[in-house]
């Protein structure tokens, strides 16, 4: 199986072809398990920094626009960030998201994907200006998207260090079309 990557950070520990199962809480306090999503079809996972990040909100909105096609292709979509559940709920409501927004408070799942980094000074300043600022938050996921098939194989990985790029939704749909036939 071929894994498609774009703008992958060479220092990343991302060398996996299989996604590990996980259980994270959604913004409403319900557990969401990767394996349960995969029992229904492929999964698209979008990692974002938080609702305080304007670029992340743009990408989440673009994923929301792509959601009908993602579902038509038999896939599920979830977004994951290190936000606390009530902040994830605020992000969900602010962006009118209808897909699950999950909390990975300690970046445990993001770390498994090898996408956790210390923020730049500029990004850290933006975060500290937000009302969602937590003193213990000193790492964030690189905005990324993964398409995972029902055998947990990662079929597409998009890891974008240039956080003002927003091609992940279109790439995810393209990968799903290839899976779909």
Protein Blocks (a to p, Z undefined) as FASTA:
>chain_A
ZZddehiafkbcbfbfbdcddddddfkopacdfklmmmnoccdddddfbjklmklmmmmm
mmmmmmmmmmmnopacddddfbdfklmmmmmmmnopabdcdddfkommmmmnopaccddf
klmmmmmmpmkbcfklcbdcddddddddfkopafbdcddfblmbcfklmmmmmmmmmmnZ
Z
